[in-house]
Amino acid sequence: MEGALPADAKTCAESGTESGPRGPGCSLRHFACEQNLLSRPDGSASFLQGVAEKSRERLIRNTCEAVVLGTLHPRTSITVVLQVVSDAGSLLACCLNAACMALVDAGVPMRALFCGVTCALNSDGTLVLDPTAKQEKEARAVLTFALDSVERKLLMSTTKGLYSAAELQQCLAAAQAASQHVFRFYRESLQRRYSKS
Amino acid sequence: LCTPAVGAAAESLPGDRARAARTVLDQVVLPGEELLLPEQEDAEGPGGPGERPLRLNAGTRSRGRVVCGPGLRRCGDRLLVTKCGRLRHKEPGGGSGGGVYWVDSQQKRYVPVKGDHVIGIVTAKSGDIFKVDVGGSEPASLSYLAFEGATKRNRPNVQIGDLIYGQFVVANKDMEPEMVCIDSCGRASGMGVIGQDGLLFKVTLGLIRKLLAPDCEILQEVGKLYPLEIVFGMNGRIWVKAKTIQQTLILANILEACEHMTADQRKQIFSRLAES
C-alpha cells in the first residue's frame, strides 16, 4: 500500500497502514506497513522503510555508475546480473570483480577498471585481507573497498563493526596494495583471452 | 593473507604512466590506460613538459590529424582506452593526417554506426515507416521509399518478419537509427529484402570483421566447398543459403566455429567435408 499523501493524512485499508512525516523537524522517509500477511504463524508484519532496494546491489550499482561512460549510451539501461555460486567469504568484493569483468566482456565503454578488496580486523588489531567466512564472523570489523585501476582511488567503501580512524587508513593502504594483484590478474586473464584469436 | 600494519600511502606503481601509442601496437590494452600520440613523445624529451624541442631534420612526416577510432577517447591531449582489446593502427593512405588508432575488441553487442551494412528483421509497420530490429538498443526506422524503384504508388513488398540488408544513414547516440536500402545514387547495390529460405545466425562482431577482411581465406575455402549465397551484417548476423538444408547447417556450424579454430584445424575440417 503506497501512494503520494499530503503531510498528515493517514489512510487505513484492510490490514495496511501508511504514514508520512509526522510534523516539523521530523525527517523520516516514507514508510509502509502491513500486518497478518502469513496465515500459519500467529502473527506477522512487514515494514517497508524508504526505497526498497537492497544495500549490496546499491553499492555495486554505484561503483559501476562511477566507472561506466554512460554519456555514450543515453536512454539505455545496463543490467548486471550476479549469481552467487558459492560464498566462502568476501562476497561483495567477489561480486565487484565479477561485475567489472562482465562489463569488460560486454564491451561497455569504461574510464577505468575496478576491483573489490575485503579487509577484516581482529580484536587484537591484526589485519586480514580477503577473509574467509569464518574469519569474517570472528572479526571485530569487516571493511570492503572498491578501488579503481588508474590511481587506486577509492570508489566505494562499506564497513561493519568497530574500528579507529588510524585502522581505517591502514586497511585502505593494505587494500590498495592488494588491488595491484587483482589488476595484474585481470590483465593476464584478458591477455590469455585475446591470445587465442 | 596476513600483512603487518602499513602506515604510508600506497606507492606509485610502475606502468601507471601513459605509454606511447606506437609501443603498444597489437598488444592488449585495458580500460583506463592512457596513450601518448607521437607528437607528445617529443614534448616529453629534454626541456621539460610544455617545451617543444625544435626539430631540424627534415625526416619528420607531416603529422596531421590522428583519428581516434572505436575504443579510444580523447582525454586532454592523450588517448584514453575505454575498451579492452588489441590496439591497432592504420597508416594514412593519402599521406594526410596521422592515421587511425583503434581498439580491436571481441564484443557481441552491436552499436549502430553510420555507414555500416547490417541485416535487420522487420518487426513492425507503422504508416510509412518499417521498424527494423538490428540488434542495438533501439529498432531502426526504414522508410518505404528507401528501396530501389519505390514510389508512393509502387510500394515495396515487405512483410513483418522479413530480413532486410541495408545501411545506416543516421546512427548516433542521440537519435533513433535510420537505415535505407539504396545507396546515394538511388541504386540497390545488393541491399533490400533478403530472399526466402536460408538461415540467419548470430556471431561475434570480431568474427564478422575477420571474415570481411580483404585477405581472409575462410570465405574462399567455404565457396569451394559448396555453392552458396551469403550475406554478412556488421551487427553480427550472417545469412547463408545452400542447395540443401543439410549443407546450409554445415556451413553455419563451420562459420560459427571459425572463431575458436586455428587455421590448421579449419583446413582439416574442410578437407574432411570435401571428401564426403
Interface residues (C-beta under 8 A of the other chain):
Chain A: L69 T71 L72 H73 P74 R75 T76 V104 A106 G107 P109 M110 R111 A112 L113 G125 T126 L127 V128 L129 D130 D148 S149 V150 E151 R152 Q169 Q170 A173 A174 Q176 A177 A178 Q180 Y186 R187 L190 Q191 R193 Y194 K196 S197
Chain B: L1 C2 T3 P4 A5 V6 G7 A8 A9 A10 L13 D16 V28 L30 P31 G32 G71 R73 L80 T82 K83 C84 G85 R86 S105 Q106 Q107 K108 R109 V111 S137 E138 K173 D174 G206 E259 H260
